[in-house]
Amino acid sequence: MNSPEKAILKALLIYKSFIKYYKYISINKELKELYILFNTIKYLHNKYPESDKTVDDLEAGVFIAYPAMSSSEKLIIGDICDELRSLEVRDDLIQDLLTSLQKRGAARDLALGALNYSEGRTTEDALSELWKPMEAEGRSIVLAESRNFVTSDLKELREHTIDTPGLQWPLHSLATSLGPLRVGDFGFVFARPETGKTTFLAHAATYMAGQATGPVVWFNNEEQGEKVRVRTYQAMLGLTTDQLFSDITKHDADYRLLTKDQLWIWDDATIYARDVESVMDEFQPALVIFDQIDKIRGFNADRPDLVFGRIYQWARELSKNYCPIIGTCQSDGTGEGVRWLTMSHVAEAKTSKQAEADWILGIGKSNEGGTEDVRFFNISKNKLMGSKTTDPELRHGRFDVFIRPQIARYEDILQDETT
């Protein structure tokens, strides 16, 4: 079976794609394994409608639908399913392929209908019925494409960019440089280990949860989940651990009130892209956080930097379809002891990570004595629109800030400088 056929099979596991396109796909019975798998997909969707299927469902379904299959056939089916599991299907390419099949199928039916009509074997009404799907498909394509055009109305452009409130940062330095986060904004924070990335996320996430109109979902594959949750309590309430647990009832109620109880932490050492997409489809979050984004599974490429590039491209696409996204990753060894981290310090990346982000914030840490509670923010990339309160001169600002790990917060130092 060649790659396009595998890609089509995997795409048809999605219920909506199956319903829309399966009738236009003709399978040659001589391609036995393909024929079996395709029929099994039909069997699964007919028996369990309205839900997407996995490759595991498909493999199990084959053995239910074809109990008399030989051992050698089972091995071949198993090998194909293994290939499907590792196959990365690009939505845009699959959509084009399935749409092409749909058009060709409808055109074939119309051509046969026209031939039958010309030879007197069918009526004009029957021919008109065959033409209707072609007309409808043409209209739907035009409408779908028209929705992708960007408005040229300047008032609308301002309303959708500058005037849209977005999610505000807890620090004045970031509010005046980056400005609010809106749908379509994807960026990441990077630093050396044990510099303060989790503290940064806890401070930002709790502050933004109180503003958000939907859940803030934190995908955590790094630190132990309960520890992260405690950090969010500390950040929201500005309390040390001892203070936090001194009055559990009060502080629990205060936290839920201030965050509107909509900061959710998904904790799993192994998080796949499909897990993320499922959560986002179901809960429609207002903000998503990945700690760490480089560890998201489900992407393949020949080199590590290309794998990461695909992860970051995927995150950017999610931000456009759902909500703003914040990721974290590491600085490489050259960033050790460096105050002002730049894009060149991002670990495991040439340009693939950096190219996908709208904004990039490096958190530097000096090894000099007396600077243990100081961190150095460097905004090395900023393509955000900002707002009425942002300062254009600070778009790529550098800021000295205090870190208060005992309460999981950062604090601005009044003096800041620009590049």
Steps between C-alpha positions, in 0.01 A plus 500: 500500500646836405510811719193683358286193567631476856437868554143464371439206733622696799295804401184290472532402865367851568123468496423827322750425225361151458139618467594765247736302276464121531244465222747647251771246576502185288708207626635228274431161662835375370667735751386265770642659814394849392153369420476333842615809688268731311200275563595474865499880529150500350399226746632696800338830400166329431509312831637789708396822322581859600845420637851501357686169491863419575738262325465273804122496441561417135736211574264352759204551266669305219521189714136539607369558147725232342533221761605241241806696389818294466807553720700642208221747417486607864874568494467716188210693649699547821799637306278745310340619825846557649584716199174693542581573866828664407360676194468876537203625301503866399144629512541738208641235264242239601220750459620578148530130415157407635338803337657399169359149539161645582499720190617218277233269642226754445633576150508128418136459608402805298684375191333158520164671553556721196591196290188315614288808430648542151417136423148523644563280805420768761282810538584870511383515864745224594780687324408818689526311829856397409586861421380636837796366707742660254322836536490471878865400515595800287307736726646349816853533363443867412353570844778314680766690308328835550510450878878486481534847350614767745276804532618827344281705736746706707256542786450124523876445486551730797215339694637150437861587584582806710158539668444132585578478874688170514667354809720737696835417662555537875819702447508861376816426300323237290176696478680798346722295268306193386151622578199266536477149357221436251375214284771415247789602726758228563825555683740332736719562801842339520768484765763275656371233746400627845485861389132562569289384205237328718483804727448717192219276374331477840500879534372561146246216494328593827489868409352425157254240631322776692453694174414211269152420372581129481740248652874550508644156428855425611648186341767390744752232402786638706476546877275288725141620455406554863813712551402715204149545641645614834714751311189642335336545842808685622514720189132591512498581872860621545558258788789281612439128549462537876259790461299315236434194715437698818134554401406248234126575490546876449782477252327233294189717474706811418690319226185368335337841513797686352570246224128440443598135550596481134871425516523133405820299509528193277782295652662220302864419432405394146263740325411443134377758254172310468445538879541875470270527199232293673507722809490817292209375289301405809570795732583790265761658732580871524874433544724194467838450665756231411768419755705370318388538140800311357378182671164484321484164320361401163741665256768343280782632283854412394669744741408615854483866399248414229288307751494805725417717201192289436396522865526878495318524166222286646481727807479808279209345307323416826537860616331625184211257536444515876683739730839652587770249592806529724772238487824449688826342391866493601795720420802306382829487689625823346237683703646397835570812706386730218279792599345588166401180320439538126338274241838340435493352852180298437580129542462249216415762240647661195212723392202261504377585850567869477333539161159378625477723809339843517699585811799353682609582853837390638546490877867541580680436828843624601743286698646809669461529874221719630271439202331181622155663513537695175399379153545668163213514251596542135225518238694377198196474271176694506245499218202565726265788422515648849233739628441864586720460809803333340817697433648450150848576634473199734396243239840332538558619852744369758382500861659418833242327722492343844400135539319407820499117486363473854170648375533397132501854365715748311526870576600787272808707577420857402811552290478342156698540182438443131716344234 
